[in-house]
Structure formats: structure tokens, C-alpha cells
């Protein structure tokens, strides 16, 4: 009889552990699936003869009731449909039902882009977009999941 009680307690503990693991897994998956990435602002920081620096303010929103820990995002930056560089948001923690912003600086070398991009940067009137993936380690950092995203912004210095 004593052995049956021990086996029963062990089975209940295993079921509880599995339930917690499944709940955590689906909660983390829901968080990454619902993340919203947008470009909040773009500024031309340094317009030089051969290059310029763009400062992108990237806003990442977590609408879920779970916290997101150590989210990273990698993305390509496009101006006038031309790939002008890569961006990275590194290890951001976003509490539930809130957002975080990250400043990302991109250096654009004119020798690597076409005249349409250069004209847009010099006149201060261009459309910018980003496309990439947000990445989150879930289930006690055992599994890595990604979610694609895209966002756009129309820049005008007027």
C-alpha cells in the first residue's frame, strides 16, 4: 500500500511538471507570435560626402500577458526598395502589455546604393522599410523560435 502511494505522488508530480512545461511553452509561443515591430522614427544623423548615418527608433510591442525576456531582432533595411544595410536589436526585455524602443544606427555608403537612394537621402524625402525576424529562446532557453516581421516608414524633412 505504501508503494502505491509513493507511485501516485510521483505520477501527480510528473503530471504537474508536464503541465507547467506545456503552459510555459504555449505562453512563450503566443508572446513571440503576437509581437509587433514598427519604426517609430527615423533621423538622418550625419550626412557626409561618401556616407550618412540613419538613426532608426524601433518600437517592439508585447500585447500579451506574459513577459518577453531577451528578445533579439535582425533585419534588412530598404530605401526605395534597395537594400542599404542590416540592423540589430539585441536582447530586449518587454514586460507584459507594454513596449520597448531601441535605437539602431545604420551607416549607408553611397558607393553601395543607387542614385535614387542618394537623392532621397539628400532631399530628405524617402520611404524606408525593414524586413527581418524576431528571435526568442523559450522553454527555459532550450528552444529557439523566430517570427518574421516587416515595417515601413515615410521620411520627410519638411
HELIX and SHEET records of a PDB file:
HELIX    1   1 UNK A    2  UNK A   34  1                                  33    
HELIX    2   2 UNK A  110  UNK A  112  5                                   3    
HELIX    3   3 UNK A  115  UNK A  123  1                                   9    
SHEET    1   A 3 UNK A  36  UNK A  47  0                                        
SHEET    2   A 3 UNK A  51  UNK A  62 -1                                        
SHEET    3   A 3 UNK A  98  UNK A 109 -1                                        
SHEET    1   B 4 UNK A  82  UNK A  94  0                                        
SHEET    2   B 4 UNK A  68  UNK A  79 -1                                        
SHEET    3   B 4 UNK A 125  UNK A 138 -1                                        
SHEET    4   B 4 UNK A 143  UNK A 156 -1                                        
END                                                                             
